[in-house]
């Protein structure tokens, strides 16, 4: 298996995580981002600039961004569905913007309220606007591995969106497994279409949900194919309000725990990350499904409750 020395993680809990929860107080969002900024993460997706009617959980995006502690070594980004959202992100001071478009026509209309063709037609103007503001644009392709409305998505369809993104001037593409339909086979098929078919030189990022328990397997498959950028969400929180069955993202602490044990560096302090996962659990007010949050890292030791001898010195094993 091909194994890089280092992997870059983007933390998406403040946006992708909290958008799928009941509205969280602004102060708690700021607390979470500030805590994440102290874990060693180099990239954080902080907010999204979307319609407050469609996603009320993100209505305070500008207020949150104005109040968080900005660390010079961290690349903060904001997600937007269209040119209006991108302009709002640029006005708020972001220099890294993510534009989301779905490979599924049905999901794009449910998520953004327009056709895929309409989203792509706007892309060149958005990239030009970003360049004028010295900002970068990443195109996130949702439902890259399948759609809850349409079923399987042909990798060639995703590849055509990659071509459109590169032609428009985007600086990076990401592949979203919106409802956890991805498997190692489908990761391979998609990368065959993109790396072998399109032959793009754009940096690529993978965004996996662990809906069906395949996220870490998918990540390892992509890693073997040379992908070194991944999204993850502390505690595993997240999902898409407009996609049935879109449960949580792969947990950041589970990814870091596995990669560090493999000898792959992330720059993230696992202990600090687990403490932040505990904070995320407190903020959302429910137990989170992350195995590392629940059980701790594999290296954690527990005091033994087994005594080898009773008070008489005869031991505590009873004869059969």
ZAZAKOL-97122 format. One line per field, with one value per residue (C-alpha): x, y, z; residue number from 1. Coordinates in nm, 3 decimals. Last residue first. Layout:
BEGIN
x [X	...]
y [Y	...]
z [Z	...]
i [NUM	...]
//
This chain:
BEGIN
x [-1.377	-1.144	-1.198	-0.938	-0.882	-0.539	-0.443	-0.267	-0.523	-0.624	-0.704	-0.440	-0.417	-0.643	-0.822	-0.940	-0.658	-0.596	-0.660	-0.412	-0.474	-0.264	-0.568	-0.701	-1.017	-1.321	-1.611	-1.425	-1.219	-1.536	-1.707	-2.085	-2.167	-2.378	-2.625	-2.629	-2.495	-2.262	-2.154	-2.069	-1.871	-1.682	-1.601	-1.479	-1.257	-1.105	-1.049	-0.873	-0.645	-0.543	-0.490	-0.260	-0.282	0.014	-0.124	0.166	0.137	0.315	0.032	-0.061	-0.073	-0.309	-0.554	-0.583	-0.596	-0.884	-1.072	-1.017	-1.155	-1.474	-1.598	-1.900	-2.236	-2.567	-2.708	-3.007	-3.233	-3.039	-3.147	-3.040	-2.693	-2.488	-2.261	-2.113	-1.834	-1.699	-1.476	-1.562	-1.335	-1.238	-0.944	-0.634	-0.355	-0.494	-0.221	-0.419	-0.332	-0.468	-0.796	-0.832	-0.735	-1.001	-1.267	-1.185	-1.204	-1.545	-1.705	-1.929	-2.262	-2.327	-1.957	-1.955	-1.650	-1.515	-1.217	-0.984	-0.813	-0.544	-0.604	-0.376	-0.663	-0.604	-0.966	-0.975	-0.696	-0.703	-1.074	-1.230	-0.992	-1.039	-1.414	-1.386	-1.137	-1.359	-1.650	-1.465	-1.359	-1.724	-1.918	-2.289	-2.225	-2.502	-2.308	-1.993	-1.843	-1.558	-1.342	-1.186	-0.910	-0.796	-1.102	-1.031	-1.343	-1.170	-1.068	-1.422	-1.572	-1.328	-1.406	-1.777	-1.714	-1.531	-1.835	-2.049	-1.782	-1.796	-2.160	-2.380	-2.562	-2.902	-3.115	-3.280	-3.033	-2.746	-2.423	-2.045	-1.999	-2.317	-2.171	-1.895	-1.708	-1.547	-1.265	-1.219	-0.922	-0.917	-0.714	-1.034	-1.014	-0.927	-1.245	-1.461	-1.299	-1.368	-1.730	-1.770	-1.631	-1.864	-2.199	-2.259	-2.169	-2.452	-2.703	-2.597	-2.639	-2.995	-3.114	-3.259	-2.934	-2.983	-3.305	-3.221	-2.865	-2.995	-3.221	-2.955	-2.699	-2.332	-2.398	-2.245	-2.085	-1.863	-1.588	-1.424	-1.077	-0.977	-1.256	-1.299	-1.671	-1.715	-1.553	-1.799	-2.095	-1.975	-1.949	-2.304	-2.437	-2.235	-2.388	-2.397	-2.139	-1.891	-1.645	-1.275	-1.015	-0.652	-0.470	-0.113	-0.207	-0.463	-0.788	-0.971	-1.343	-1.569	-1.609	-1.654	-1.940	-2.122	-2.080	-2.217	-2.514	-2.782	-2.592	-2.834	-3.122	-3.042	-3.311	-3.454	-3.108	-3.010	-2.648	-2.314	-2.140	-1.920	-1.578	-1.427	-1.100	-0.754	-0.417	-0.533	-0.286	-0.546	-0.574	-0.784	-1.035	-1.096	-1.150	-1.391	-1.590	-1.609	-1.722	-1.999	-2.096	-2.121	-2.346	-2.597	-2.659	-2.957	-3.081	-2.811	-2.742	-2.579	-2.359	-2.141	-2.105	-2.016	-1.839	-1.765	-1.572	-1.209	-0.981	-0.708	-0.376	-0.188	0.182	0.449	0.247	0.158	0.121	0.000]
y [-2.606	-2.444	-2.068	-1.824	-1.537	-1.629	-1.818	-1.527	-1.514	-1.160	-1.274	-1.298	-1.218	-0.915	-0.807	-0.447	-0.347	0.024	0.125	0.206	0.426	0.323	0.228	0.583	0.647	0.420	0.661	0.944	0.693	0.509	0.827	0.790	1.108	1.111	1.403	1.768	1.924	2.148	1.883	1.639	1.909	1.976	1.605	1.610	1.903	1.693	1.417	1.665	1.788	1.428	1.363	1.664	1.724	1.775	1.503	1.257	0.910	0.645	0.393	0.452	0.823	0.758	0.550	0.790	1.093	0.944	0.835	1.178	1.351	1.145	1.034	1.246	1.186	1.078	1.161	0.926	1.156	1.432	1.796	1.853	1.716	1.549	1.621	1.506	1.248	1.364	1.612	1.621	1.504	1.624	1.471	1.572	1.325	1.140	0.924	0.619	0.428	0.720	0.696	0.331	0.411	0.682	0.449	0.192	0.466	0.581	0.238	0.214	0.259	0.623	0.699	1.006	1.070	1.395	1.340	1.614	1.657	1.902	2.001	1.841	1.676	1.362	1.362	0.987	0.836	1.058	1.145	0.828	0.592	0.800	0.748	0.373	0.334	0.526	0.313	-0.009	0.118	0.192	0.517	0.545	0.747	0.999	1.294	1.114	1.444	1.468	1.778	1.987	2.248	2.576	2.658	2.843	2.780	2.516	2.325	2.330	2.222	1.931	1.825	1.842	1.610	1.368	1.345	1.237	0.988	0.836	0.739	0.818	0.526	0.592	0.882	1.011	0.900	0.989	0.800	0.827	1.189	1.293	1.644	1.782	2.044	2.307	2.492	2.862	3.073	3.436	3.738	3.946	3.983	3.613	3.530	3.729	3.552	3.214	3.311	3.435	3.106	2.902	3.056	2.821	2.525	2.596	2.650	2.324	2.136	2.265	2.504	2.511	2.457	2.140	2.000	2.109	1.981	1.658	1.588	1.670	1.449	1.538	1.812	2.157	2.318	2.625	2.640	2.973	3.052	3.417	3.495	3.856	3.889	4.059	3.756	3.522	3.743	3.750	3.370	3.343	3.565	3.377	3.042	2.758	2.891	2.727	2.918	2.858	2.902	2.821	2.795	2.906	3.268	3.178	3.376	3.385	3.371	3.678	3.811	3.459	3.383	3.707	3.655	3.301	3.383	3.230	2.900	2.682	2.854	2.652	2.714	3.033	3.155	3.125	3.015	3.161	2.866	2.863	2.764	2.503	2.456	2.384	2.355	2.148	2.162	2.122	2.489	2.603	2.330	2.491	2.832	2.681	2.507	2.811	3.029	2.785	2.778	3.159	3.161	2.932	2.602	2.556	2.193	1.978	1.907	2.244	2.188	1.922	2.052	2.398	2.395	2.021	2.055	2.006	1.990	1.730	1.728	1.396	1.333	1.076	0.920	0.549	0.348	0.000]
z [3.998	4.247	4.303	4.186	4.429	4.555	4.869	5.034	5.316	5.213	4.861	4.593	4.221	4.250	3.935	3.915	3.683	3.632	3.273	2.998	2.695	2.395	2.185	2.212	2.416	2.427	2.361	2.189	1.992	1.887	1.765	1.791	1.979	2.295	2.301	2.403	2.084	2.284	2.536	2.259	2.080	2.405	2.439	2.078	2.179	2.458	2.202	1.973	2.252	2.320	1.949	1.894	1.519	1.286	1.059	1.043	0.891	1.100	1.073	1.439	1.360	1.070	1.275	1.571	1.341	1.140	1.453	1.614	1.306	1.313	0.970	0.893	1.053	0.908	0.567	0.560	0.358	0.178	0.216	0.579	0.493	0.763	1.053	1.381	1.386	1.724	1.543	1.175	0.894	0.549	0.367	0.172	0.088	-0.214	-0.369	-0.475	-0.158	0.043	-0.149	-0.049	0.310	0.324	0.186	0.453	0.715	0.587	0.540	0.847	0.670	0.753	0.799	0.578	0.362	0.217	-0.014	-0.136	-0.471	-0.582	-0.944	-1.203	-1.383	-1.590	-1.704	-1.763	-1.557	-1.250	-1.265	-1.404	-1.224	-0.911	-0.928	-0.984	-0.698	-0.456	-0.576	-0.497	-0.156	-0.074	-0.093	-0.014	0.303	0.246	0.104	-0.004	-0.116	-0.365	-0.339	-0.615	-0.593	-0.747	-0.954	-1.278	-1.484	-1.697	-1.383	-1.245	-1.580	-1.607	-1.250	-1.336	-1.630	-1.398	-1.171	-1.465	-1.572	-1.224	-1.291	-0.993	-0.833	-0.677	-0.801	-0.482	-0.211	-0.446	-0.499	-0.479	-0.588	-0.409	-0.356	-0.576	-0.371	-0.593	-0.419	-0.487	-0.380	-0.270	-0.379	-0.404	-0.782	-0.797	-0.607	-0.847	-1.144	-0.984	-0.925	-1.283	-1.419	-1.186	-1.276	-1.570	-1.347	-1.103	-1.384	-1.552	-1.222	-1.201	-0.932	-0.583	-0.396	-0.192	-0.337	-0.694	-0.661	-0.509	-0.805	-1.065	-0.893	-0.936	-0.681	-0.670	-0.364	-0.382	-0.122	-0.040	0.089	0.140	0.385	0.495	0.563	0.226	0.061	0.233	0.138	-0.224	-0.224	-0.093	-0.370	-0.631	-0.533	-0.280	-0.033	0.202	0.418	0.478	0.750	0.670	1.000	1.072	1.141	1.407	1.396	1.728	1.653	1.688	1.335	1.195	1.431	1.353	0.978	0.999	1.226	0.999	0.975	1.178	0.997	0.682	0.418	0.568	0.665	0.296	0.277	0.376	0.540	0.847	0.985	0.757	0.944	0.802	0.979	1.275	1.564	1.837	1.944	1.646	1.728	2.067	1.905	1.653	1.928	2.155	1.863	1.782	2.149	2.161	1.854	2.023	1.839	1.608	1.612	1.451	1.082	1.014	1.320	1.164	0.811	0.939	1.276	1.236	0.908	1.014	0.712	0.735	0.550	0.539	0.594	0.524	0.244	0.231	-0.089	0.000]
i [320	319	318	317	316	315	314	313	312	311	310	309	308	307	306	305	304	303	302	301	300	299	298	297	296	295	294	293	292	291	290	289	288	287	286	285	284	283	282	281	280	279	278	277	276	275	274	273	272	271	270	269	268	267	266	265	264	263	262	261	260	259	258	257	256	255	254	253	252	251	250	249	248	247	246	245	244	243	242	241	240	239	238	237	236	235	234	233	232	231	230	229	228	227	226	225	224	223	222	221	220	219	218	217	216	215	214	213	212	211	210	209	208	207	206	205	204	203	202	201	200	199	198	197	196	195	194	193	192	191	190	189	188	187	186	185	184	183	182	181	180	179	178	177	176	175	174	173	172	171	170	169	168	167	166	165	164	163	162	161	160	159	158	157	156	155	154	153	152	151	150	149	148	147	146	145	144	143	142	141	140	139	138	137	136	135	134	133	132	131	130	129	128	127	126	125	124	123	122	121	120	119	118	117	116	115	114	113	112	111	110	109	108	107	106	105	104	103	102	101	100	99	98	97	96	95	94	93	92	91	90	89	88	87	86	85	84	83	82	81	80	79	78	77	76	75	74	73	72	71	70	69	68	67	66	65	64	63	62	61	60	59	58	57	56	55	54	53	52	51	50	49	48	47	46	45	44	43	42	41	40	39	38	37	36	35	34	33	32	31	30	29	28	27	26	25	24	23	22	21	20	19	18	17	16	15	14	13	12	11	10	9	8	7	6	5	4	3	2	1]
//
